[in-house]
């Protein structure tokens, strides 16, 4: 594989990861309320490496779309911690994403397995 092909594969991988990151964040918040460090750790444990500089803009966007509820809790270790959870609208949006993911996954698997009309 030449360098140009390798760079294109890395770029494609990065784009795919960006495309599913918001979905993964919503899935994690469906399980339980979390603060940012918890989200980053859960994503790392799932082999989806994310840094704070990537996470916070996504959280702000999800909050702007009214998909998240934010709860501030005083901390003895510094500034208050912000805990994030899904809003009612967030649960509805996540259900739609889950249906879309299932459909997309099915389509890709059909193509991978060669079950497309010829």
Buried (B, 14 or more C-beta within 10 A) or exposed (E): EEEEEEEEEEEEEEEEBEEEBBBBBBBBBBEEBBBBEBBBEBBEEEEBEBEEEBBEEBBEEBBEEEBBBEEEEEEEEEEEBBBBBBBEEBBEBBEEBBEEBEEEEEEEEEEEEEEEEE
